[in-house]
Amino acid sequence: MDFRLTEEQELLVNSLKELCQREIPDSVIAELDEKHEYPHKQWQILADNGYTGLGIGEAYGGTPTDVMTQCLVADTLGKYAFPLSVIYGLGVICIKDIEDFGTEEQKQEVLGGIVRGDPPVALGISEPQAASDASGLKTTATFDGDDVIFNGQKIYCTISSIAKYILLMTRDPQIENPYKAMSMWLVPTNTPGIRINNLPKVGWWSVPTCEVFIENARVPKTALVGKMNNGWLQLMKNFEIERVVLAASVVGAAEAAFEDAARYANSRVQFGKPIGSYQLIQKKLVDMAIKVENMRNYYSKMAWRMDNKLPVRHEHAMSKLYIAQSAFEVTDDAMQVLGGMGYMMAARVQRLWRDVRVMRIGGGTDEIMYNIAGPQLLNLYK
Ligand SMILES: Cc1cc2nc3c(=O)[nH]c(=O)nc-3n(C[C@H](O)[C@H](O)[C@H](O)COP(=O)(O)OP(=O)(O)OC[C@H]3O[C@@H](n4cnc5c(N)ncnc54)[C@H](O)[C@@H]3O)c2cc1C
């Protein structure tokens, strides 16, 4: 078993780390977070250095890459510039869907745009009555001549107030089987009839998550992505990649929290000694380091399986579950090691703690990951 990164991956990670430290220091990320500001300029820096085009075909100006490399980018950004890793990770599924199912025109417009620094496409699945159970979505698409008219509501549609497009999932109410009734559309966010509001939330302050009201929003029917009523299968094809790349982003964040805690343990003196000299604090730090190592190993194995076209279904759910829970445990323990200081807004740890928490909910909750993995595991032992 070879755990080494390739020379290209090593170079990529080091260059990205240096770029973040030089041009996107944590003070900038902290300020954006405090002001709830989207990192337009910082995303453009990534684009200018070729990072937003990683995973996009050369025909559109990008650089094709494997899942492992995308995870490494998310992990590195997660450590040094967390909001950018979220934006990068969210972009992965839409990029893959457009690349796999989009028309040439859609690819030129969207993929070329992301390479140049456009925000990724927002993903519009969840609705107020349907999120864990996406089969309950109700947004409709009705044809009128050469146009299609959308009606419905989306919720938690991240970056939709910033993005140029939403990858909108609709359902045909006439078809009984929901999984054969969904379609995928590339809809401009400035279409008349679309209204978007940012929702205040616990973390991800510089990455807006929104509610989207859609009332008689009319676009040409060329907005269809892939085949009519084939949207669910299209969505599922690339969901596993999105989950593993997004999970990699919180590994970097957890490592940053661990490092803050370790440094603090060396410098903070109580009862005449650094708190790091107490075994209870050492235990916490060792447990945190083990979790960071295990999380990284887990996503690496999933990425390796995907890159080698091996199935990952129950394993990817278990890895997402483990990483989401462990990343939160690590940031929570980091806050504990920092004591009162960890709970203060001046500490990076509080931001990481707020930011990684959502990984246990977004992209499929912990409980849904258990639901996916449990029956499949049991099947193996029938
Ligand atoms: C910050 C953020 C960003 C997001 N970004 C996007 C986005 O860009 N696009 C998008 O489409 N969606 C997005 N989501 C939505 C996200 O995918 C959903 O929040 C998630 O799938 C859970 O759905 P829900 O919130 O409606 O909870 P519910 O589905 O109502 O679940 C509530 C609770 O019940 C549990 N539960 C539900 N069903 C079962 C079951 N069968 N067995 C056991 N427990 C169950 C859940 O695990 C959860 O604990 C985002 C969410 C957040 C918080």
The ligand as an ORCA input file, in Angstrom:
! r2SCAN-3c Opt
* xyz 0 1
  C     -26.150     25.105      5.561
  C     -26.944     24.202      4.681
  C     -26.685     24.200      3.327
  C     -27.455     23.419      2.467
  N     -27.251     23.498      1.132
  C     -28.116     22.885      0.290
  C     -28.037     23.116     -1.119
  O     -27.156     23.828     -1.609
  N     -28.966     22.528     -1.910
  C     -29.954     21.735     -1.403
  O     -30.758     21.234     -2.191
  N     -30.048     21.477     -0.073
  C     -29.155     22.053      0.776
  N     -29.249     21.826      2.148
  C     -30.319     20.967      2.645
  C     -29.846     19.712      3.318
  O     -29.490     18.751      2.371
  C     -30.981     19.268      4.233
  O     -31.049     20.185      5.309
  C     -30.781     17.880      4.760
  O     -30.891     16.939      3.723
  C     -31.828     17.531      5.844
  O     -33.114     17.887      5.457
  P     -34.049     18.740      6.444
  O     -33.257     19.892      6.887
  O     -35.343     19.033      5.784
  O     -34.307     17.813      7.655
  P     -35.424     16.677      7.725
  O     -35.373     15.855      6.509
  O     -36.707     17.297      8.098
  O     -34.893     15.839      8.950
  C     -35.035     16.267     10.316
  C     -34.382     15.214     11.200
  O     -35.036     13.951     10.988
  C     -34.097     12.985     10.589
  N     -34.707     12.051      9.651
  C     -35.391     12.316      8.513
  N     -35.767     11.182      7.908
  C     -35.317     10.171      8.683
  C     -35.359      8.756      8.595
  N     -35.952      8.136      7.575
  N     -34.764      8.022      9.571
  C     -34.154      8.626     10.614
  N     -34.080      9.959     10.753
  C     -34.632     10.721      9.799
  C     -32.973     13.779      9.936
  O     -31.769     13.033      9.907
  C     -32.904     14.978     10.848
  O     -32.193     14.660     12.007
  C     -28.459     22.583      3.007
  C     -28.679     22.553      4.388
  C     -27.935     23.345      5.214
  C     -28.235     23.319      6.698
*
